[in-house]
Amino acid sequence: MELKPGDKLGPYSILTPLGKGGMGEVWKARDTRLGRTVALKVLPADKVADSERKRRFAQEARAASALNHPNIVTIYEITCEDGVDIIAMEYVPGHTLGHLIGRTGVGIRDSLKYALQIADALTAAHAAGIVHRDLKPDNILVNDEGSVKVLDFGLAKLTEMADSAEDETQTIRRETEEGAIVGTVSYMSPEQAEGKKVDARSDIFAFGAVLYEMVTGQRAFQGDSVVATLAAILHQEPKPLRQIAPGSPPELEKLIARCLRKNRDRRFQHTGDLKVALLELKEE
């Protein structure tokens, strides 16, 4: 069904469109049971028959609803109304980080403020065994007070956890085995671009690419085509930070460079360590 303002899906009254992406449409809606505003992610009508898309849609809800963190969008429920798959989540007034970055970036001070919150969200996700796999500016919301919310765990991979979760983990792992390239090209890690297995260090690479873009207003890796962008990720280094954003602290350039190492063993190994380095840099 094609949604429009004024429609109803079960208890949800559709208000206005918020966005549209490969994993679904997002609408602002009113939950008439609880009297609260929510964001509804719904699978587009022409994609309902796509079983792989539906599986990732449900996986996003499972992954995100397992997390309870102030910098991660809260999932209220996953349900099906009138044959439409829905994720009801926290409505965050504000803008995507991609919108705020524009052509000039957001400045050093705000870059560090947002980066610390993103790192905090990733630390919580990684501790729960969840790798985001698609971290990018358009998957990060910033509200009017400057608080960050990370969303869209639709490409998340559940890593091995307790024995009680073995069956679910095995299912997810088989569906994301080597050979499948999934994610947004400009923010992929080299191992992700090659279709290899990913871990938390792939999120750290994407984090470095996002932080570089916040500071400079330019993508760290950008080619004239998908193939050219993948080649840049695998074989080239981004322009030095100081050339694009004069006056950037050398320590910040080193931190970003360490996130963007081609060899994951040479990156930050844990987002907790990355967060500490950011805190020290922010204090300085």
DAPE-V901387 format. One record per residue. N is the residue number from 1. RES is the residue in one letter. PHI is phi in degrees with one decimal (NA if undefined). OMEGA is omega in whole degrees, 0 to 359 (* if undefined). D_CENTER is the distance of its C-alpha to the mean C-alpha in whole Angstrom. Layout:
n=(N:N)
res=(RES:RES)
phi=(PHI:PHI)
omega=(OMEGA:OMEGA)
d_center=(D_CENTER:D_CENTER)
//
This chain:
n=(1:2:3:4:5:6:7:8:9:10:11:12:13:14:15:16:17:18:19:20:21:22:23:24:25:26:27:28:29:30:31:32:33:34:35:36:37:38:39:40:41:42:43:44:45:46:47:48:49:50:51:52:53:54:55:56:57:58:59:60:61:62:63:64:65:66:67:68:69:70:71:72:73:74:75:76:77:78:79:80:81:82:83:84:85:86:87:88:89:90:91:92:93:94:95:96:97:98:99:100:101:102:103:104:105:106:107:108:109:110:111:112:113:114:115:116:117:118:119:120:121:122:123:124:125:126:127:128:129:130:131:132:133:134:135:136:137:138:139:140:141:142:143:144:145:146:147:148:149:150:151:152:153:154:155:156:157:158:159:160:161:162:163:164:165:166:167:168:169:170:171:172:173:174:175:176:177:178:179:180:181:182:183:184:185:186:187:188:189:190:191:192:193:194:195:196:197:198:199:200:201:202:203:204:205:206:207:208:209:210:211:212:213:214:215:216:217:218:219:220:221:222:223:224:225:226:227:228:229:230:231:232:233:234:235:236:237:238:239:240:241:242:243:244:245:246:247:248:249:250:251:252:253:254:255:256:257:258:259:260:261:262:263:264:265:266:267:268:269:270:271:272:273:274:275:276:277:278:279:280:281:282:283:284)
res=(M:E:L:K:P:G:D:K:L:G:P:Y:S:I:L:T:P:L:G:K:G:G:M:G:E:V:W:K:A:R:D:T:R:L:G:R:T:V:A:L:K:V:L:P:A:D:K:V:A:D:S:E:R:K:R:R:F:A:Q:E:A:R:A:A:S:A:L:N:H:P:N:I:V:T:I:Y:E:I:T:C:E:D:G:V:D:I:I:A:M:E:Y:V:P:G:H:T:L:G:H:L:I:G:R:T:G:V:G:I:R:D:S:L:K:Y:A:L:Q:I:A:D:A:L:T:A:A:H:A:A:G:I:V:H:R:D:L:K:P:D:N:I:L:V:N:D:E:G:S:V:K:V:L:D:F:G:L:A:K:L:T:E:M:A:D:S:A:E:D:E:T:Q:T:I:R:R:E:T:E:E:G:A:I:V:G:T:V:S:Y:M:S:P:E:Q:A:E:G:K:K:V:D:A:R:S:D:I:F:A:F:G:A:V:L:Y:E:M:V:T:G:Q:R:A:F:Q:G:D:S:V:V:A:T:L:A:A:I:L:H:Q:E:P:K:P:L:R:Q:I:A:P:G:S:P:P:E:L:E:K:L:I:A:R:C:L:R:K:N:R:D:R:R:F:Q:H:T:G:D:L:K:V:A:L:L:E:L:K:E:E)
phi=(NA:-90.5:-82.8:-152.3:-52.8:100.6:-68.3:-127.2:-122.1:57.7:-82.5:-100.0:-100.9:-73.8:-108.3:-142.1:-73.4:-110.4:172.4:-150.3:-146.0:-64.0:-98.3:149.1:-91.2:-122.4:-124.2:-79.8:-145.0:-116.4:-83.9:-72.5:-72.8:-106.6:65.4:-125.8:-84.2:-132.9:-105.8:-107.7:-99.7:-124.4:-74.5:-56.4:-56.7:-79.6:-110.4:-59.6:-78.9:-83.2:-65.3:-67.4:-65.5:-65.1:-64.2:-66.9:-59.1:-67.4:-64.5:-58.2:-65.0:-61.9:-65.7:-70.7:-70.6:-78.5:-104.1:-132.0:-150.3:-64.2:-106.2:-126.6:-58.7:-78.4:-93.6:-88.5:-166.3:-119.7:-152.9:-129.6:-124.3:54.2:79.1:-109.4:-77.1:-132.7:-113.7:-95.0:-138.1:-58.1:-88.6:-115.0:-69.4:147.1:-136.2:-72.5:-62.9:-59.2:-66.0:-71.0:-64.0:55.0:-98.4:-117.1:82.9:-116.5:89.5:-64.3:-60.8:-69.5:-58.6:-69.2:-62.6:-69.9:-60.7:-61.6:-70.2:-64.0:-62.0:-64.1:-63.2:-65.6:-60.1:-65.8:-64.1:-65.0:-63.9:-89.4:83.2:-114.0:-103.3:-65.5:76.6:-143.4:-72.5:-161.8:-57.0:-76.2:-103.3:-128.3:-100.4:-124.9:-83.7:-66.7:-95.0:87.4:-85.9:-98.3:-131.9:-91.7:-135.1:63.0:-93.2:-65.4:-108.4:-64.3:-115.4:-84.5:-86.6:-60.7:-123.9:-68.4:-58.5:-65.1:-101.2:-59.0:-62.0:-65.2:-61.7:-61.8:-63.1:-64.1:-65.2:-62.7:-80.5:-124.8:-68.8:-55.4:111.1:-98.5:-98.1:-131.5:138.1:-102.8:-53.7:-63.5:-117.0:-74.1:-76.7:-55.8:-67.1:-70.4:-64.8:-90.9:75.2:-86.5:-65.7:-115.3:-142.5:-58.9:-69.6:-68.8:-63.5:-66.1:-63.0:-60.8:-59.0:-60.8:-65.9:-67.9:-64.8:-57.0:-68.9:-60.9:-76.9:-101.4:79.9:-123.1:-72.8:-65.4:-131.6:-150.0:-117.5:-76.9:-150.8:-59.6:-62.2:-65.0:-66.6:-61.1:-63.4:-64.4:-62.3:-80.3:-129.3:-117.8:-107.6:-66.4:-58.2:-55.6:-56.9:-65.1:-74.9:-97.4:-124.3:-55.7:92.8:-66.1:-60.8:-56.1:-64.9:-68.4:-62.0:-65.7:-62.4:-65.3:-60.9:-68.7:-66.7:-98.7:-61.1:-63.6:-85.2:-64.0:-69.1:-101.3:-82.4:-57.0:-91.0:-141.7:-67.2:-62.1:-66.6:-62.6:-63.6:-62.4:-62.5:-66.2:-60.9:-63.4:-65.5:-63.9:-65.5:-68.7)
omega=(178:181:175:179:181:177:176:172:185:181:186:177:185:182:183:177:179:182:180:179:182:183:176:174:178:181:167:185:179:175:186:178:186:178:180:177:181:168:180:171:182:178:180:185:183:180:185:183:182:186:180:179:178:179:179:178:178:180:177:181:180:183:185:182:178:183:178:187:183:180:176:181:181:175:180:179:169:185:177:180:179:178:181:176:187:164:176:184:179:175:182:175:182:184:172:177:177:178:183:183:180:182:187:184:182:179:184:185:180:178:180:179:180:183:179:180:177:179:179:179:180:178:179:180:181:177:178:179:184:174:187:177:179:179:180:183:182:175:180:179:175:182:186:179:180:177:185:173:177:180:176:172:183:179:183:176:177:179:183:177:181:181:182:181:188:184:181:180:180:181:181:184:179:183:180:182:181:178:180:177:183:179:178:196:188:184:180:170:178:180:178:179:179:179:179:178:182:175:185:181:173:175:180:176:179:177:178:179:179:180:176:181:178:184:189:188:179:176:179:182:183:176:180:180:177:181:180:178:177:179:178:179:185:192:185:175:177:176:179:183:185:179:183:181:180:181:177:180:177:180:178:178:178:180:180:180:179:176:188:176:177:179:185:178:181:175:164:183:181:179:176:177:178:180:178:179:178:179:180:179:180:179:179:*)
d_center=(28:27:26:27:27:30:29:29:27:29:28:26:27:25:25:23:20:17:15:15:13:13:12:15:16:15:19:20:22:25:25:29:30:28:29:25:23:19:17:17:15:18:18:20:24:24:22:23:25:22:22:19:17:19:18:14:14:16:14:11:14:15:12:11:15:16:14:16:15:15:12:10:11:14:15:18:19:19:22:24:26:29:27:24:21:19:16:18:15:16:16:15:18:16:14:11:11:12:15:16:16:18:21:21:18:18:21:21:22:19:16:17:17:14:13:15:13:9:11:13:10:9:13:13:11:13:16:16:15:12:10:6:7:5:3:5:8:8:4:6:10:13:16:20:20:17:15:12:10:6:6:6:6:9:9:9:12:15:17:21:21:25:27:27:24:25:25:22:21:23:22:18:19:22:20:17:20:21:21:18:16:13:10:10:13:13:10:11:14:17:17:15:16:20:18:19:18:15:14:13:14:12:9:12:12:9:9:13:12:10:13:16:15:15:18:20:18:18:16:17:17:19:21:24:22:20:22:23:19:19:22:21:18:21:24:24:23:21:24:25:23:27:28:25:25:28:29:25:26:27:25:22:22:23:20:18:20:20:16:17:20:20:22:19:22:23:19:18:19:17:15:18:20:17:17:21:21:19:21:25:24:23:26:28)
//
